[in-house]
Amino acid sequence: MNVNYHSKQWALIYDQFNQGRYQKELAFYRAELKQCAGPVLEVACGNGMIFLELLQEGFDIYGFDISQEMLDSLFGKADALGQQEGRARVSRQNMVDFSYDLKFGGIYIPARSFLHLLSQEEQIQCLRNIYHHLREGGKFLLNFFNPSLHYLFANAGPAEQFEFIKGFTNPETGESVRLLCKQENDVVRQEQRILWRFSEGDRTHDVPMKLRWIYKEEFQLLLQLAGFKKWKVYGDFDRSEEVTAGSELIWVAERT
């Protein structure tokens, strides 16, 4: 079963896991969304890492996620911040068939979450749904990694052993958590299969995850199929136009 972030283990350490990277994403999305007229929507808002920051700054923002564990974490953080409005503005939905009565001035998918859609049918349906929910002139923003063939082929075979990634602290117990993973890249299906292992004391918990990587030219075709005709792509959150293998791809598409 493809669990992805449907686990309490991920919800507990997700902020720590993304330290150092999410600030760049937050700064980019904040700057872009300030230029959008009307409410904005975060697709796959997770535990509110970016959503709650923007809500506190006064953005007219809504969000949704498929993982109840991540949403429970968001609600707990919102309550601690005195942001009870966060509960009313967040719902449990998925990227493929989410629905709102609103039209948004900006919709964004941070943290490479679009890659959790494993088929082109799901990808196209998601993008068409986003296009439908945008106002005319509205922006669609997202980021994901630019595939490095050297790295992907180097990890194409099944991994035999877990690799230590990083250590964290369980905020509920104060205990140390060791995060390990095994990864296999299917270069035919463009699919990463990852098994994350959370080790805490004498306990371990394994969480499988699948991602489908997307090439730059491929995503441009997906945008066209969804109805988009105008977009920009950057090689980093600093808006560098140089795109290299392994760099981040930052997309800004507009509904015209």
N, C-alpha and C positions, 0 to 999 in steps of 0.2 A: 504494500500500500504506500502511496506517495503522501507522506504526512506533512512534509515541508515545515511550516512554522506552527502546526497544530499541536503544540506541546507546551506544558508549563515550563519546561527547562529553558526553551528559547525565550519565552516571555520574561523570565527572571533575569537573564544575562544579556538581552538584546541591546540595551543601551550601552553596556560596557563593550560589547563586541564591535559596535560601530563607532566608538570614540575615535576622533581624529578624521573620520571620513564624513560623518553626517553634517558637520559644521559647514563644509564646502557645499554640500547639497542644499542645506538650509539657506545659505547666503545667495546661491544662484536662484532658487525657486522664489525666495522672498522678493528679490529684485525684479524678476519677471512678472510675478503675480501683482505687484504694486501697480503695474501698467494695465492691468485687466479691469474692465468695467463690469461690475456686477459680482455676484457670489462666486466663490471658487470651490473646487472639489478635489480632495485627495483620494485617489484610487489606491486601495491596499495600504491603508493608513497604519496598520500594525498596532503597536503599543503607543502610538501618538508621539513618537520621537520628534517629528517635524510638525505634525498637526497641532499639538498643544502649544508649541512655541508661537505659531502664527495666530492661533486663537487668542493667546494672551496679548499679542501685539495689536489686536483689534480687527483682524481680517474677518470678513463675512464668509466663514469657511465651513464646509461639510466634509464628512469622510465616511468610508466604509472599509470593512475587511472581512475575509472569510473565516479567519481563525478566532474562535471564541476566547481562547486562552490569551491571545494578544489583546483583544478588546477588553477583557477583564483587567488586564494590566493597565490599559489606557484609562479605564474608568477609575481605578484606584489612584492613579497619578493625578487625574483631573480633580478628584475629591480632595486630595492632599493640597492641591494648589488653590482650592476654593473655586474651581471652574466647573460647577455643576452643569453649566450650559453644554459642556463637552459631551455629556451623556445624550442630550437631546439632539445633538448634531451628528451623531455617529450611529451607524446601523450595521447589521451583519448582512452583507451581500457578497456576490462574487463579481469578478471583472467582466464576465461574459454577458450576463443579462441583468446588471444593476438597472434600477429605474428610479427616476425623480420627476416630480412635476415641474422642477425648475430648469431654466436654461442658464448655463454657467459662462462667466467671462473667461475663466481659466480652469483647466483640468490637468492634473499632473500625477505621474506615477514615479515616485522616487525609489531608491534602493534596489534597482534592477528587478523589481517585482514582476514586470511584464514577461520576463523569461520563464516564469512558472507556468505559462500557457504552453502546453506541449504539442499542440497541433496548429496547423495554419488555419483551420476552420475556426478554432477558438480565438486565434489572434485577430483574424479579420472581423469576427463578430464583435469582439471587444472594441476594436478601433472604430467600427461603424457605430456602435453604441455611444462611444465618446463623441464622435462627430455629431450625432443626433442631439446630444445633450449640450453642445456648445452654442452660444449665441453667434450670430454673424460677426466676424472679426475676432472671435474668441481664440485663445491660445491653448494648444495641447503640448505639454512638456513631459519628457521622460529621459531616463538615462539607463544604459546598460553597457557591458564591456564589449570592446571590439575584439573578436576572436583572434588569438595568436595561434597560427597553425603549428608552429614549433612546440608550443606548450601543449596543445591539444593532442598532437600525435605522440609526444613524449609520455603522456599519461593515458594512452589508448587501451592498454591492457588492464585486466582486473588487478587491483591493489591487494597484496597479500597481508599487509600489516597496517595498523592504524598509525597515523602520523600526528604527533602532538602539535596543536595549533596555538593555544594560549591558555593562560590561567585566569580565572575570574573568582569573584566572591558572591556566594548566594546571599542576596540582600535580606532574605527571611531568616536564615539560620546563622549567617556569618561564616559558614564553612567554605573552604576552598573548593572550586570546581575546575577540573581539568577538561578542556575540550580537545577531542581528537577526531580525525576523520579518515575515511578511505574513499577514494574517488576513482571512477572509471569514465572515460570519455568515449562515447560511441560516435565516431567521426562520420558514419554513414547517416545516422538519424539526427545528427547535430544535438546530441543529448548528453548532459552530464548526469551521472548517477553517483550521489554522495551518500555515505552513511556516516552521520555524526554520532559520536559517543561522548556522553556527559558522564564524567567520573567524579563522584563525590563521596569521600570516605571509602567504604567498602561496597558502595552501590554504583551500578552503571545503568545508563538508560540510552538506548540506541534510537535515533530518529532518522529515517530515510528521507531523501530529498532528490527531486529531479528538476533539471533546468534544460531548456532548449535554447542554445545560443543562436544569434541572428546576425547575418552579415549586413554591412551598410547598404549595399545595392539591393539586397533582399527586402530590407525594411522600407526602402523608398517605394518599392512595388506594393508593399502592404498598405502604405499610406495612400497611394493612388487608388487602390481597390476600395479603401474606406471612404473616399471622396475628397481627400486633401489634395490641393494643387500647389500649395506654397509652404516651404519649410526651410529651415537652416539646420546644419549639423556642426557641432564643435567637437574638438578632440580633448577638451577638458572643461572643468567648471569655470576656468578663467577666460572662457570664450576663445581659446586658441583654435585657429582654423586648421592646424596641422593634425591630421588623423593618422595614427600609427598602430601597428599590430599590438594588441594588448592594452591600448589606451582606453579611456572611457569615451563613449559616444553620447553626446548631449544633444537632444532633439528639441527644436522649437517649431511646431507646425501651427498653421493658422487656418481657421475656417473662413473662406472668402465667399 
